[in-house]
Amino acid sequence: GLEEFLEVAASALEKKGATPYYVEQSAAEGRAIFGELDADGDGVLDPHEFYAYESGSYAGMAAWRMFFELADGDRDGGLTVDELVKVRENQGFGGSAAYYHSKRWIEVIETLKGS
């Protein structure tokens, strides 16, 4: 359950010399992630819920949600070619997971736009 999830993370961080503040911040993030993974809200991750975390699909979807938040300038729920190109100017974008998940896609869009 959640407590085991947090204990494993805290132990790993402490072994790496993380400060108590960082460990607590990580625990807060872990609670939020666990809550999103626990689709049925029973406090335990079943194999399907755990797979979303372990396979990386949860992280990929979180990166895409962040990407849309950053890129959707007019907040209409869709992205235009101009928004896809302009997102690179957003200070929160460079180096983010959203950047790494979308880098190739943006390069293709820019190539098409330049044609």
C-alpha positions as CSV (number, residue, x, y, z in Angstrom):
1,G,0.0,0.0,0.0
2,L,0.9,3.7,0.3
3,E,3.0,3.3,3.4
4,E,5.2,0.7,1.8
5,F,5.5,2.8,-1.3
6,L,6.7,5.8,0.8
7,E,9.0,3.8,3.0
8,V,10.9,2.4,0.0
9,A,11.3,5.9,-1.5
10,A,12.4,7.5,1.8
11,S,14.9,4.7,2.5
12,A,16.5,5.1,-1.0
13,L,16.6,8.9,-0.6
14,E,18.2,8.8,2.9
15,K,20.8,6.4,1.6
16,K,21.7,9.0,-1.0
17,G,22.1,11.6,1.7
18,A,18.8,13.6,1.1
19,T,17.8,16.2,3.6
20,P,14.7,15.6,5.8
21,Y,13.0,18.4,3.9
22,Y,13.6,16.7,0.5
23,V,12.5,13.3,2.0
24,E,9.2,15.0,3.1
25,Q,8.7,16.7,-0.3
26,S,9.3,13.3,-2.0
27,A,6.7,11.7,0.4
28,A,4.2,14.4,-0.6
29,E,4.8,13.7,-4.2
30,G,4.6,10.0,-3.6
31,R,1.2,10.4,-2.0
32,A,0.0,12.3,-5.0
33,I,1.3,9.7,-7.4
34,F,0.0,6.8,-5.4
35,G,-3.5,8.5,-5.3
36,E,-3.5,8.9,-9.1
37,L,-2.3,5.3,-9.6
38,D,-4.9,3.8,-7.2
39,A,-7.7,4.0,-9.6
40,D,-10.2,2.2,-7.5
41,G,-9.3,4.1,-4.3
42,D,-8.8,0.9,-2.2
43,G,-5.4,2.0,-0.9
44,V,-3.6,-0.9,-2.6
45,L,-2.2,-1.1,-6.1
46,D,-3.4,-4.0,-8.1
47,P,-1.3,-5.4,-10.9
48,H,-2.9,-3.2,-13.5
49,E,-2.5,0.0,-11.4
50,F,1.1,-1.0,-10.6
51,Y,1.9,-1.6,-14.3
52,A,1.0,2.0,-15.1
53,Y,3.8,3.0,-12.8
54,E,6.4,0.4,-13.6
55,S,5.9,0.5,-17.3
56,G,6.5,4.2,-17.5
57,S,3.1,4.9,-18.9
58,Y,2.1,6.9,-15.8
59,A,5.2,9.1,-16.2
60,G,4.6,9.5,-19.9
61,M,1.0,10.6,-19.4
62,A,2.1,13.0,-16.6
63,A,4.6,14.5,-19.0
64,W,2.0,14.9,-21.7
65,R,-0.4,16.6,-19.3
66,M,2.3,19.0,-18.3
67,F,3.1,19.5,-22.0
68,F,-0.5,20.5,-22.7
69,E,-0.7,22.8,-19.7
70,L,2.4,24.6,-21.0
71,A,1.6,24.6,-24.7
72,D,-2.1,25.3,-24.8
73,G,-1.8,29.1,-24.7
74,D,-5.5,29.8,-25.3
75,R,-6.7,27.1,-23.0
76,D,-9.1,25.6,-25.5
77,G,-8.0,22.0,-24.9
78,G,-6.2,21.6,-28.2
79,L,-2.9,22.5,-29.7
80,T,-2.2,24.4,-32.8
81,V,1.1,24.2,-34.8
82,D,2.0,27.7,-33.5
83,E,1.4,26.6,-29.9
84,L,3.6,23.5,-30.5
85,V,6.4,25.7,-31.8
86,K,6.0,28.4,-29.2
87,V,6.0,26.0,-26.2
88,R,9.8,25.9,-26.5
89,E,9.9,29.5,-25.2
90,N,8.2,28.6,-22.0
91,Q,10.7,28.5,-19.1
92,G,9.1,25.5,-17.6
93,F,9.5,23.4,-20.7
94,G,13.2,23.1,-21.3
95,G,14.7,20.1,-19.5
96,S,11.3,18.9,-18.3
97,A,9.9,15.4,-18.9
98,A,7.4,17.1,-21.3
99,Y,10.4,18.3,-23.3
100,Y,12.0,14.9,-23.6
101,H,8.7,13.2,-24.5
102,S,7.9,15.7,-27.2
103,K,11.2,16.8,-28.6
104,R,11.0,14.7,-31.8
105,W,7.3,15.6,-32.4
106,I,8.1,19.3,-32.2
107,E,11.0,18.9,-34.7
108,V,8.6,17.2,-37.2
109,I,6.0,19.9,-36.7
110,E,8.6,22.6,-37.3
111,T,9.8,20.9,-40.4
112,L,6.3,20.7,-41.8
113,K,5.6,24.3,-40.8
114,G,8.7,25.5,-42.7
115,S,7.7,23.6,-45.9
